[in-house]
């Protein structure tokens, strides 16, 4: 879990995406409260905003990877309320164009593995 936070490549499960959302919103609310209290000092507010940028990047990367798990482009996360669909919808079974299924369901890549799988 959380191996490539800044990368937009690959696929992640609903659990990792959900935990990422919870962490993101806790940080976002904390930053919002801090900025609203420090709004009188513009330098402090700007500095806090600069520290918040990596968290937005991480959340966009996690959203793109979750879209990939559903078999969609990462741009789908820009659709309003698609985040809820990513939280509750199951992933594509097996390999898709973005990689192997992170759950391991249907990940048969080799002809020998297919033969072994069919013989069971």
Backbone atoms as SQL, in Angstrom:
CREATE TABLE atoms (id INTEGER PRIMARY KEY, chain TEXT, resi INTEGER, resn TEXT, atom TEXT, x REAL, y REAL, z REAL);
INSERT INTO atoms VALUES
  (1, 'A', 1, 'UNK', 'N', 0.828, -1.177, 0.000),
  (2, 'A', 1, 'UNK', 'CA', 0.000, 0.000, 0.000),
  (3, 'A', 1, 'UNK', 'C', 0.877, 1.246, 0.000),
  (4, 'A', 2, 'UNK', 'N', 0.474, 2.246, -0.713),
  (5, 'A', 2, 'UNK', 'CA', 1.162, 3.535, -0.792),
  (6, 'A', 2, 'UNK', 'C', 2.607, 3.406, -1.255),
  (7, 'A', 3, 'UNK', 'N', 2.850, 2.585, -2.285),
  (8, 'A', 3, 'UNK', 'CA', 4.220, 2.398, -2.774),
  (9, 'A', 3, 'UNK', 'C', 4.680, 3.541, -3.663),
  (10, 'A', 4, 'UNK', 'N', 3.845, 3.964, -4.586),
  (11, 'A', 4, 'UNK', 'CA', 4.219, 5.018, -5.529),
  (12, 'A', 4, 'UNK', 'C', 3.214, 6.158, -5.425),
  (13, 'A', 5, 'UNK', 'N', 3.307, 6.938, -4.375),
  (14, 'A', 5, 'UNK', 'CA', 2.316, 7.983, -4.118),
  (15, 'A', 5, 'UNK', 'C', 2.263, 9.056, -5.199),
  (16, 'A', 6, 'UNK', 'N', 3.408, 9.435, -5.752),
  (17, 'A', 6, 'UNK', 'CA', 3.444, 10.537, -6.708),
  (18, 'A', 6, 'UNK', 'C', 3.276, 10.080, -8.157),
  (19, 'A', 7, 'UNK', 'N', 3.200, 8.781, -8.389),
  (20, 'A', 7, 'UNK', 'CA', 3.110, 8.238, -9.736),
  (21, 'A', 7, 'UNK', 'C', 1.660, 8.126, -10.193),
  (22, 'A', 8, 'UNK', 'N', 1.442, 8.368, -11.474),
  (23, 'A', 8, 'UNK', 'CA', 0.120, 8.235, -12.067),
  (24, 'A', 8, 'UNK', 'C', -0.035, 6.892, -12.782),
  (25, 'A', 9, 'UNK', 'N', 0.948, 6.019, -12.683),
  (26, 'A', 9, 'UNK', 'CA', 0.935, 4.729, -13.375),
  (27, 'A', 9, 'UNK', 'C', 0.460, 3.618, -12.455),
  (28, 'A', 10, 'UNK', 'N', -0.224, 2.650, -13.044),
  (29, 'A', 10, 'UNK', 'CA', -0.626, 1.468, -12.305),
  (30, 'A', 10, 'UNK', 'C', -2.061, 1.512, -11.825),
  (31, 'A', 11, 'UNK', 'N', -2.350, 0.606, -10.891),
  (32, 'A', 11, 'UNK', 'CA', -3.699, 0.441, -10.367),
  (33, 'A', 11, 'UNK', 'C', -3.638, 0.315, -8.848),
  (34, 'A', 12, 'UNK', 'N', -4.688, 0.779, -8.178),
  (35, 'A', 12, 'UNK', 'CA', -4.799, 0.601, -6.727),
  (36, 'A', 12, 'UNK', 'C', -6.200, 0.112, -6.386),
  (37, 'A', 13, 'UNK', 'N', -6.320, -0.475, -5.212),
  (38, 'A', 13, 'UNK', 'CA', -7.591, -1.001, -4.736),
  (39, 'A', 13, 'UNK', 'C', -8.436, 0.092, -4.093),
  (40, 'A', 14, 'UNK', 'N', -9.703, -0.241, -3.860),
  (41, 'A', 14, 'UNK', 'CA', -10.611, 0.698, -3.197),
  (42, 'A', 14, 'UNK', 'C', -10.113, 1.082, -1.810),
  (43, 'A', 15, 'UNK', 'N', -9.551, 0.138, -1.083),
  (44, 'A', 15, 'UNK', 'CA', -9.084, 0.401, 0.283),
  (45, 'A', 15, 'UNK', 'C', -8.023, 1.494, 0.296),
  (46, 'A', 16, 'UNK', 'N', -7.024, 1.357, -0.561),
  (47, 'A', 16, 'UNK', 'CA', -5.958, 2.365, -0.611),
  (48, 'A', 16, 'UNK', 'C', -6.513, 3.719, -1.020),
  (49, 'A', 17, 'UNK', 'N', -7.429, 3.726, -1.981),
  (50, 'A', 17, 'UNK', 'CA', -8.032, 4.982, -2.417),
  (51, 'A', 17, 'UNK', 'C', -8.851, 5.612, -1.289),
  (52, 'A', 18, 'UNK', 'N', -9.623, 4.809, -0.579),
  (53, 'A', 18, 'UNK', 'CA', -10.430, 5.319, 0.523),
  (54, 'A', 18, 'UNK', 'C', -9.589, 5.891, 1.644),
  (55, 'A', 19, 'UNK', 'N', -8.521, 5.187, 2.009),
  (56, 'A', 19, 'UNK', 'CA', -7.619, 5.689, 3.052),
  (57, 'A', 19, 'UNK', 'C', -6.951, 6.982, 2.592),
  (58, 'A', 20, 'UNK', 'N', -6.588, 7.043, 1.316),
  (59, 'A', 20, 'UNK', 'CA', -5.988, 8.269, 0.768),
  (60, 'A', 20, 'UNK', 'C', -6.958, 9.437, 0.872),
  (61, 'A', 21, 'UNK', 'N', -8.230, 9.190, 0.568),
  (62, 'A', 21, 'UNK', 'CA', -9.232, 10.251, 0.670),
  (63, 'A', 21, 'UNK', 'C', -9.390, 10.748, 2.102),
  (64, 'A', 22, 'UNK', 'N', -9.435, 9.823, 3.044),
  (65, 'A', 22, 'UNK', 'CA', -9.583, 10.212, 4.449),
  (66, 'A', 22, 'UNK', 'C', -8.399, 11.073, 4.888),
  (67, 'A', 23, 'UNK', 'N', -7.189, 10.620, 4.572),
  (68, 'A', 23, 'UNK', 'CA', -5.984, 11.381, 4.938),
  (69, 'A', 23, 'UNK', 'C', -5.992, 12.747, 4.266),
  (70, 'A', 24, 'UNK', 'N', -6.361, 12.783, 2.988),
  (71, 'A', 24, 'UNK', 'CA', -6.393, 14.046, 2.249),
  (72, 'A', 24, 'UNK', 'C', -7.374, 15.030, 2.888),
  (73, 'A', 25, 'UNK', 'N', -8.577, 14.564, 3.208),
  (74, 'A', 25, 'UNK', 'CA', -9.569, 15.478, 3.778),
  (75, 'A', 25, 'UNK', 'C', -9.201, 15.945, 5.177),
  (76, 'A', 26, 'UNK', 'N', -8.574, 15.104, 5.966),
  (77, 'A', 26, 'UNK', 'CA', -8.104, 15.544, 7.287),
  (78, 'A', 26, 'UNK', 'C', -7.062, 16.648, 7.116),
  (79, 'A', 27, 'UNK', 'N', -6.132, 16.456, 6.199),
  (80, 'A', 27, 'UNK', 'CA', -5.100, 17.473, 5.951),
  (81, 'A', 27, 'UNK', 'C', -5.711, 18.733, 5.362),
  (82, 'A', 28, 'UNK', 'N', -6.654, 18.574, 4.427),
  (83, 'A', 28, 'UNK', 'CA', -7.284, 19.735, 3.796),
  (84, 'A', 28, 'UNK', 'C', -8.059, 20.569, 4.806),
  (85, 'A', 29, 'UNK', 'N', -8.788, 19.919, 5.672),
  (86, 'A', 29, 'UNK', 'CA', -9.552, 20.654, 6.685),
  (87, 'A', 29, 'UNK', 'C', -8.603, 21.349, 7.659),
  (88, 'A', 30, 'UNK', 'N', -7.520, 20.666, 8.029),
  (89, 'A', 30, 'UNK', 'CA', -6.529, 21.273, 8.915),
  (90, 'A', 30, 'UNK', 'C', -5.903, 22.505, 8.271),
  (91, 'A', 31, 'UNK', 'N', -5.540, 22.383, 6.991),
  (92, 'A', 31, 'UNK', 'CA', -4.967, 23.538, 6.283),
  (93, 'A', 31, 'UNK', 'C', -5.982, 24.665, 6.174),
  (94, 'A', 32, 'UNK', 'N', -7.229, 24.338, 5.917),
  (95, 'A', 32, 'UNK', 'CA', -8.255, 25.363, 5.777),
  (96, 'A', 32, 'UNK', 'C', -8.462, 26.121, 7.094),
  (97, 'A', 33, 'UNK', 'N', -8.495, 25.388, 8.190),
  (98, 'A', 33, 'UNK', 'CA', -8.642, 26.031, 9.501),
  (99, 'A', 33, 'UNK', 'C', -7.435, 26.911, 9.795),
  (100, 'A', 34, 'UNK', 'N', -6.243, 26.402, 9.493),
  (101, 'A', 34, 'UNK', 'CA', -5.018, 27.159, 9.751),
  (102, 'A', 34, 'UNK', 'C', -4.965, 28.421, 8.902),
  (103, 'A', 35, 'UNK', 'N', -5.322, 28.297, 7.638),
  (104, 'A', 35, 'UNK', 'CA', -5.286, 29.455, 6.741),
  (105, 'A', 35, 'UNK', 'C', -6.328, 30.483, 7.165),
  (106, 'A', 36, 'UNK', 'N', -7.512, 30.037, 7.564),
  (107, 'A', 36, 'UNK', 'CA', -8.546, 30.995, 7.965),
  (108, 'A', 36, 'UNK', 'C', -8.153, 31.740, 9.242),
  (109, 'A', 37, 'UNK', 'N', -7.387, 31.078, 10.117),
  (110, 'A', 37, 'UNK', 'CA', -6.923, 31.754, 11.325),
  (111, 'A', 37, 'UNK', 'C', -5.750, 32.682, 11.046),
  (112, 'A', 38, 'UNK', 'N', -4.938, 32.348, 10.050),
  (113, 'A', 38, 'UNK', 'CA', -3.741, 33.132, 9.739),
  (114, 'A', 38, 'UNK', 'C', -3.925, 34.027, 8.525),
  (115, 'A', 39, 'UNK', 'N', -5.157, 34.277, 8.129),
  (116, 'A', 39, 'UNK', 'CA', -5.404, 35.060, 6.918),
  (117, 'A', 39, 'UNK', 'C', -4.868, 36.488, 7.028),
  (118, 'A', 40, 'UNK', 'N', -4.679, 36.969, 8.246),
  (119, 'A', 40, 'UNK', 'CA', -4.137, 38.321, 8.410),
  (120, 'A', 40, 'UNK', 'C', -2.680, 38.394, 7.956),
  (121, 'A', 41, 'UNK', 'N', -1.939, 37.297, 8.058),
  (122, 'A', 41, 'UNK', 'CA', -0.550, 37.265, 7.628),
  (123, 'A', 41, 'UNK', 'C', -0.486, 36.553, 6.276),
  (124, 'A', 42, 'UNK', 'N', -0.359, 37.319, 5.213),
  (125, 'A', 42, 'UNK', 'CA', -0.387, 36.782, 3.850),
  (126, 'A', 42, 'UNK', 'C', 0.781, 35.834, 3.587),
  (127, 'A', 43, 'UNK', 'N', 1.938, 36.107, 4.161),
  (128, 'A', 43, 'UNK', 'CA', 3.101, 35.245, 3.949),
  (129, 'A', 43, 'UNK', 'C', 2.872, 33.849, 4.519),
  (130, 'A', 44, 'UNK', 'N', 2.277, 33.769, 5.692),
  (131, 'A', 44, 'UNK', 'CA', 2.005, 32.476, 6.313),
  (132, 'A', 44, 'UNK', 'C', 0.987, 31.703, 5.482),
  (133, 'A', 45, 'UNK', 'N', -0.048, 32.377, 5.016),
  (134, 'A', 45, 'UNK', 'CA', -1.071, 31.728, 4.190),
  (135, 'A', 45, 'UNK', 'C', -0.465, 31.205, 2.884),
  (136, 'A', 46, 'UNK', 'N', 0.419, 31.969, 2.274),
  (137, 'A', 46, 'UNK', 'CA', 1.073, 31.528, 1.033),
  (138, 'A', 46, 'UNK', 'C', 1.963, 30.320, 1.277),
  (139, 'A', 47, 'UNK', 'N', 2.681, 30.332, 2.377),
  (140, 'A', 47, 'UNK', 'CA', 3.564, 29.221, 2.722),
  (141, 'A', 47, 'UNK', 'C', 2.754, 27.951, 2.981),
  (142, 'A', 48, 'UNK', 'N', 1.657, 28.079, 3.677),
  (143, 'A', 48, 'UNK', 'CA', 0.793, 26.928, 3.939),
  (144, 'A', 48, 'UNK', 'C', 0.242, 26.371, 2.630),
  (145, 'A', 49, 'UNK', 'N', -0.139, 27.258, 1.718),
  (146, 'A', 49, 'UNK', 'CA', -0.641, 26.818, 0.415),
  (147, 'A', 49, 'UNK', 'C', 0.422, 26.041, -0.354),
  (148, 'A', 50, 'UNK', 'N', 1.675, 26.483, -0.309),
  (149, 'A', 50, 'UNK', 'CA', 2.755, 25.775, -0.997),
  (150, 'A', 50, 'UNK', 'C', 2.973, 24.375, -0.424),
  (151, 'A', 51, 'UNK', 'N', 2.804, 24.223, 0.877),
  (152, 'A', 51, 'UNK', 'CA', 2.924, 22.900, 1.492),
  (153, 'A', 51, 'UNK', 'C', 1.753, 21.992, 1.130),
  (154, 'A', 52, 'UNK', 'N', 0.627, 22.574, 0.754),
  (155, 'A', 52, 'UNK', 'CA', -0.569, 21.807, 0.420),
  (156, 'A', 52, 'UNK', 'C', -0.503, 21.225, -1.000),
  (157, 'A', 53, 'UNK', 'N', 0.265, 21.821, -1.891),
  (158, 'A', 53, 'UNK', 'CA', 0.348, 21.388, -3.290),
  (159, 'A', 53, 'UNK', 'C', 0.744, 19.913, -3.432),
  (160, 'A', 54, 'UNK', 'N', 1.744, 19.395, -2.719),
  (161, 'A', 54, 'UNK', 'CA', 2.064, 17.966, -2.858),
  (162, 'A', 54, 'UNK', 'C', 0.906, 17.043, -2.475),
  (163, 'A', 55, 'UNK', 'N', 0.089, 17.437, -1.525),
  (164, 'A', 55, 'UNK', 'CA', -1.045, 16.611, -1.136),
  (165, 'A', 55, 'UNK', 'C', -2.099, 16.558, -2.240),
  (166, 'A', 56, 'UNK', 'N', -2.279, 17.660, -2.944),
  (167, 'A', 56, 'UNK', 'CA', -3.200, 17.670, -4.081),
  (168, 'A', 56, 'UNK', 'C', -2.657, 16.760, -5.183),
  (169, 'A', 57, 'UNK', 'N', -1.360, 16.834, -5.437),
  (170, 'A', 57, 'UNK', 'CA', -0.726, 15.972, -6.455),
  (171, 'A', 57, 'UNK', 'C', -0.924, 14.490, -6.111),
  (172, 'A', 58, 'UNK', 'N', -0.684, 14.143, -4.846),
  (173, 'A', 58, 'UNK', 'CA', -0.850, 12.754, -4.402),
  (174, 'A', 58, 'UNK', 'C', -2.291, 12.307, -4.611),
  (175, 'A', 59, 'UNK', 'N', -3.244, 13.155, -4.289),
  (176, 'A', 59, 'UNK', 'CA', -4.645, 12.768, -4.428),
  (177, 'A', 59, 'UNK', 'C', -5.024, 12.597, -5.896),
  (178, 'A', 60, 'UNK', 'N', -4.506, 13.443, -6.760),
  (179, 'A', 60, 'UNK', 'CA', -4.758, 13.287, -8.201),
  (180, 'A', 60, 'UNK', 'C', -4.128, 11.992, -8.716),
  (181, 'A', 61, 'UNK', 'N', -2.930, 11.670, -8.242),
  (182, 'A', 61, 'UNK', 'CA', -2.263, 10.432, -8.654),
  (183, 'A', 61, 'UNK', 'C', -3.037, 9.212, -8.169),
  (184, 'A', 62, 'UNK', 'N', -3.487, 9.233, -6.925),
  (185, 'A', 62, 'UNK', 'CA', -4.265, 8.118, -6.384),
  (186, 'A', 62, 'UNK', 'C', -5.581, 7.969, -7.140),
  (187, 'A', 63, 'UNK', 'N', -6.222, 9.080, -7.468),
  (188, 'A', 63, 'UNK', 'CA', -7.467, 9.036, -8.234),
  (189, 'A', 63, 'UNK', 'C', -7.253, 8.463, -9.625),
  (190, 'A', 64, 'UNK', 'N', -6.153, 8.845, -10.266),
  (191, 'A', 64, 'UNK', 'CA', -5.853, 8.314, -11.600),
  (192, 'A', 64, 'UNK', 'C', -5.622, 6.810, -11.542),
  (193, 'A', 65, 'UNK', 'N', -4.897, 6.356, -10.526),
  (194, 'A', 65, 'UNK', 'CA', -4.640, 4.912, -10.398),
  (195, 'A', 65, 'UNK', 'C', -5.926, 4.147, -10.109),
  (196, 'A', 66, 'UNK', 'N', -6.828, 4.751, -9.354),
  (197, 'A', 66, 'UNK', 'CA', -8.110, 4.085, -9.090),
  (198, 'A', 66, 'UNK', 'C', -8.955, 4.051, -10.361),
  (199, 'A', 67, 'UNK', 'N', -8.915, 5.121, -11.153),
  (200, 'A', 67, 'UNK', 'CA', -9.599, 5.114, -12.457),
  (201, 'A', 67, 'UNK', 'C', -9.028, 4.006, -13.331),
  (202, 'A', 68, 'UNK', 'N', -7.713, 3.854, -13.328),
  (203, 'A', 68, 'UNK', 'CA', -7.074, 2.788, -14.102),
  (204, 'A', 68, 'UNK', 'C', -7.556, 1.421, -13.648),
  (205, 'A', 69, 'UNK', 'N', -7.764, 1.244, -12.355),
  (206, 'A', 69, 'UNK', 'CA', -8.252, -0.029, -11.837),
  (207, 'A', 69, 'UNK', 'C', -9.649, -0.332, -12.360),
  (208, 'A', 70, 'UNK', 'N', -10.407, 0.690, -12.635),
  (209, 'A', 70, 'UNK', 'CA', -11.745, 0.527, -13.197),
  (210, 'A', 70, 'UNK', 'C', -11.693, 0.383, -14.721),
  (211, 'A', 71, 'UNK', 'N', -10.497, 0.558, -15.310),
  (212, 'A', 71, 'UNK', 'CA', -10.349, 0.435, -16.757),
  (213, 'A', 71, 'UNK', 'C', -10.588, 1.732, -17.503),
  (214, 'A', 72, 'UNK', 'N', -10.531, 2.854, -16.790),
  (215, 'A', 72, 'UNK', 'CA', -10.778, 4.163, -17.383),
  (216, 'A', 72, 'UNK', 'C', -9.530, 5.028, -17.335),
  (217, 'A', 73, 'UNK', 'N', -9.559, 6.076, -18.123),
  (218, 'A', 73, 'UNK', 'CA', -8.493, 7.065, -18.092),
  (219, 'A', 73, 'UNK', 'C', -8.535, 7.811, -16.762),
  (220, 'A', 74, 'UNK', 'N', -7.401, 8.334, -16.342),
  (221, 'A', 74, 'UNK', 'CA', -7.335, 9.112, -15.110),
  (222, 'A', 74, 'UNK', 'C', -8.150, 10.390, -15.166),
  (223, 'A', 75, 'UNK', 'N', -8.477, 10.844, -16.354),
  (224, 'A', 75, 'UNK', 'CA', -9.275, 12.062, -16.510),
  (225, 'A', 75, 'UNK', 'C', -10.703, 11.871, -16.010),
  (226, 'A', 76, 'UNK', 'N', -11.149, 10.646, -15.879),
  (227, 'A', 76, 'UNK', 'CA', -12.508, 10.373, -15.401),
  (228, 'A', 76, 'UNK', 'C', -12.734, 10.923, -13.993),
  (229, 'A', 77, 'UNK', 'N', -11.686, 11.078, -13.213),
  (230, 'A', 77, 'UNK', 'CA', -11.848, 11.574, -11.857),
  (231, 'A', 77, 'UNK', 'C', -12.343, 13.012, -11.815),
  (232, 'A', 78, 'UNK', 'N', -12.291, 13.700, -12.955),
  (233, 'A', 78, 'UNK', 'CA', -12.794, 15.072, -13.014),
  (234, 'A', 78, 'UNK', 'C', -14.307, 15.134, -13.153),
  (235, 'A', 79, 'UNK', 'N', -14.944, 14.003, -13.427),
  (236, 'A', 79, 'UNK', 'CA', -16.401, 13.948, -13.538),
  (237, 'A', 79, 'UNK', 'C', -16.984, 14.127, -12.136),
  (238, 'A', 80, 'UNK', 'N', -17.951, 15.037, -11.999),
  (239, 'A', 80, 'UNK', 'CA', -18.540, 15.230, -10.662),
  (240, 'A', 80, 'UNK', 'C', -19.113, 13.927, -10.098),
  (241, 'A', 81, 'UNK', 'N', -18.840, 13.679, -8.854),
  (242, 'A', 81, 'UNK', 'CA', -19.319, 12.529, -8.083),
  (243, 'A', 81, 'UNK', 'C', -18.762, 11.193, -8.568),
  (244, 'A', 82, 'UNK', 'N', -17.818, 11.190, -9.504),
  (245, 'A', 82, 'UNK', 'CA', -17.199, 9.934, -9.934),
  (246, 'A', 82, 'UNK', 'C', -16.358, 9.339, -8.808),
  (247, 'A', 83, 'UNK', 'N', -15.932, 10.197, -7.894),
  (248, 'A', 83, 'UNK', 'CA', -15.163, 9.744, -6.744),
  (249, 'A', 83, 'UNK', 'C', -15.965, 8.704, -5.951),
  (250, 'A', 84, 'UNK', 'N', -17.259, 8.903, -5.827),
  (251, 'A', 84, 'UNK', 'CA', -18.098, 7.933, -5.115),
  (252, 'A', 84, 'UNK', 'C', -18.134, 6.601, -5.846),
  (253, 'A', 85, 'UNK', 'N', -18.184, 6.660, -7.169),
  (254, 'A', 85, 'UNK', 'CA', -18.174, 5.432, -7.957),
  (255, 'A', 85, 'UNK', 'C', -16.856, 4.690, -7.764),
  (256, 'A', 86, 'UNK', 'N', -15.762, 5.429, -7.711),
  (257, 'A', 86, 'UNK', 'CA', -14.457, 4.796, -7.509),
  (258, 'A', 86, 'UNK', 'C', -14.352, 4.169, -6.127),
  (259, 'A', 87, 'UNK', 'N', -15.051, 4.730, -5.147),
  (260, 'A', 87, 'UNK', 'CA', -15.013, 4.180, -3.793),
  (261, 'A', 87, 'UNK', 'C', -15.793, 2.870, -3.670),
  (262, 'A', 88, 'UNK', 'N', -16.883, 2.744, -4.406),
  (263, 'A', 88, 'UNK', 'CA', -17.776, 1.618, -4.187),
  (264, 'A', 88, 'UNK', 'C', -17.791, 0.581, -5.303),
  (265, 'A', 89, 'UNK', 'N', -17.355, 0.920, -6.502),
  (266, 'A', 89, 'UNK', 'CA', -17.374, -0.025, -7.615),
  (267, 'A', 89, 'UNK', 'C', -16.144, -0.924, -7.578),
  (268, 'A', 90, 'UNK', 'N', -16.331, -2.158, -7.980),
  (269, 'A', 90, 'UNK', 'CA', -15.234, -3.122, -7.981),
  (270, 'A', 90, 'UNK', 'C', -14.315, -2.890, -9.180),
  (271, 'A', 91, 'UNK', 'N', -13.134, -3.453, -9.112),
  (272, 'A', 91, 'UNK', 'CA', -12.149, -3.268, -10.174),
  (273, 'A', 91, 'UNK', 'C', -12.395, -4.231, -11.330),
  (274, 'A', 92, 'UNK', 'N', -11.695, -3.976, -12.436),
  (275, 'A', 92, 'UNK', 'CA', -11.727, -4.906, -13.556),
  (276, 'A', 92, 'UNK', 'C', -10.970, -6.167, -13.177),
  (277, 'A', 93, 'UNK', 'N', -11.487, -7.295, -13.592),
  (278, 'A', 93, 'UNK', 'CA', -10.840, -8.570, -13.296),
  (279, 'A', 93, 'UNK', 'C', -9.664, -8.764, -14.243),
  (280, 'A', 94, 'UNK', 'N', -8.548, -9.209, -13.696),
  (281, 'A', 94, 'UNK', 'CA', -7.375, -9.512, -14.510),
  (282, 'A', 94, 'UNK', 'C', -6.625, -8.282, -14.964),
  (283, 'A', 95, 'UNK', 'N', -5.760, -8.513, -15.940),
  (284, 'A', 95, 'UNK', 'CA', -4.916, -7.445, -16.492),
  (285, 'A', 95, 'UNK', 'C', -5.766, -6.543, -17.387),
  (286, 'A', 96, 'UNK', 'N', -5.491, -5.257, -17.328),
  (287, 'A', 96, 'UNK', 'CA', -6.027, -4.325, -18.311),
  (288, 'A', 96, 'UNK', 'C', -4.861, -3.509, -18.861),
  (289, 'A', 97, 'UNK', 'N', -5.140, -2.499, -19.639),
  (290, 'A', 97, 'UNK', 'CA', -4.062, -1.745, -20.279),
  (291, 'A', 97, 'UNK', 'C', -3.184, -0.991, -19.285),
  (292, 'A', 98, 'UNK', 'N', -3.607, -0.917, -18.024),
  (293, 'A', 98, 'UNK', 'CA', -2.851, -0.188, -17.010),
  (294, 'A', 98, 'UNK', 'C', -2.058, -1.094, -16.080),
  (295, 'A', 99, 'UNK', 'N', -2.223, -2.402, -16.215),
  (296, 'A', 99, 'UNK', 'CA', -1.439, -3.315, -15.383),
  (297, 'A', 99, 'UNK', 'C', -2.278, -4.451, -14.835),
  (298, 'A', 100, 'UNK', 'N', -1.663, -5.199, -13.918),
  (299, 'A', 100, 'UNK', 'CA', -2.319, -6.336, -13.298),
  (300, 'A', 100, 'UNK', 'C', -3.323, -5.878, -12.243),
  (301, 'A', 101, 'UNK', 'N', -4.296, -6.721, -11.984),
  (302, 'A', 101, 'UNK', 'CA', -5.273, -6.445, -10.940),
  (303, 'A', 101, 'UNK', 'C', -4.568, -6.459, -9.583),
  (304, 'A', 102, 'UNK', 'N', -4.691, -5.390, -8.783),
  (305, 'A', 102, 'UNK', 'CA', -3.999, -5.366, -7.494),
  (306, 'A', 102, 'UNK', 'C', -4.506, -6.415, -6.507),
  (307, 'A', 103, 'UNK', 'N', -5.708, -6.916, -6.704),
  (308, 'A', 103, 'UNK', 'CA', -6.224, -7.982, -5.843),
  (309, 'A', 103, 'UNK', 'C', -5.662, -9.340, -6.246),
  (310, 'A', 104, 'UNK', 'N', -5.136, -9.435, -7.458),
  (311, 'A', 104, 'UNK', 'CA', -4.612, -10.704, -7.947),
  (312, 'A', 104, 'UNK', 'C', -5.667, -11.562, -8.612),
  (313, 'A', 105, 'UNK', 'N', -6.874, -11.052, -8.757),
  (314, 'A', 105, 'UNK', 'CA', -7.971, -11.825, -9.343),
  (315, 'A', 105, 'UNK', 'C', -7.856, -11.795, -10.863),
  (316, 'A', 106, 'UNK', 'N', -7.711, -12.965, -11.463),
  (317, 'A', 106, 'UNK', 'CA', -7.668, -13.067, -12.920),
  (318, 'A', 106, 'UNK', 'C', -6.352, -12.683, -13.542),
  (319, 'A', 107, 'UNK', 'N', -5.283, -12.612, -12.784),
  (320, 'A', 107, 'UNK', 'CA', -3.977, -12.232, -13.318),
  (321, 'A', 107, 'UNK', 'C', -3.261, -13.447, -13.888),
  (322, 'A', 108, 'UNK', 'N', -3.680, -13.901, -15.035),
  (323, 'A', 108, 'UNK', 'CA', -3.031, -15.021, -15.706),
  (324, 'A', 108, 'UNK', 'C', -2.354, -14.447, -16.940),
  (325, 'A', 109, 'UNK', 'N', -1.021, -14.471, -16.937),
  (326, 'A', 109, 'UNK', 'CA', -0.275, -13.841, -18.019),
  (327, 'A', 109, 'UNK', 'C', 0.422, -14.821, -18.945),
  (328, 'A', 110, 'UNK', 'N', 0.795, -15.943, -18.445),
  (329, 'A', 110, 'UNK', 'CA', 1.634, -16.860, -19.189),
  (330, 'A', 110, 'UNK', 'C', 0.802, -18.033, -19.697),
  (331, 'A', 111, 'UNK', 'N', 1.141, -18.544, -20.877),
  (332, 'A', 111, 'UNK', 'CA', 0.442, -19.684, -21.454),
  (333, 'A', 111, 'UNK', 'C', 0.526, -20.896, -20.527),
  (334, 'A', 112, 'UNK', 'N', 1.682, -21.108, -19.884),
  (335, 'A', 112, 'UNK', 'CA', 1.834, -22.230, -18.953),
  (336, 'A', 112, 'UNK', 'C', 0.882, -22.079, -17.767),
  (337, 'A', 113, 'UNK', 'N', 0.746, -20.839, -17.292),
  (338, 'A', 113, 'UNK', 'CA', -0.170, -20.611, -16.176),
  (339, 'A', 113, 'UNK', 'C', -1.604, -20.897, -16.586),
  (340, 'A', 114, 'UNK', 'N', -1.953, -20.575, -17.819),
  (341, 'A', 114, 'UNK', 'CA', -3.315, -20.841, -18.303),
  (342, 'A', 114, 'UNK', 'C', -3.546, -22.347, -18.344),
  (343, 'A', 115, 'UNK', 'N', -2.563, -23.101, -18.809),
  (344, 'A', 115, 'UNK', 'CA', -2.690, -24.563, -18.849),
  (345, 'A', 115, 'UNK', 'C', -2.830, -25.153, -17.464),
  (346, 'A', 116, 'UNK', 'N', -2.010, -24.634, -16.514),
  (347, 'A', 116, 'UNK', 'CA', -2.103, -25.118, -15.129),
  (348, 'A', 116, 'UNK', 'C', -3.442, -24.761, -14.521),
  (349, 'A', 117, 'UNK', 'N', -3.920, -23.572, -14.829),
  (350, 'A', 117, 'UNK', 'CA', -5.180, -23.111, -14.282),
  (351, 'A', 117, 'UNK', 'C', -6.353, -23.947, -14.800),
  (352, 'A', 118, 'UNK', 'N', -6.303, -24.288, -16.101),
  (353, 'A', 118, 'UNK', 'CA', -7.375, -25.078, -16.702),
  (354, 'A', 118, 'UNK', 'C', -7.341, -26.528, -16.243),
  (355, 'A', 119, 'UNK', 'N', -6.150, -27.030, -15.911),
  (356, 'A', 119, 'UNK', 'CA', -6.046, -28.440, -15.499),
  (357, 'A', 119, 'UNK', 'C', -6.500, -28.655, -14.066),
  (358, 'A', 120, 'UNK', 'N', -6.675, -27.598, -13.293),
  (359, 'A', 120, 'UNK', 'CA', -7.099, -27.727, -11.889),
  (360, 'A', 120, 'UNK', 'C', -8.577, -27.977, -11.773);
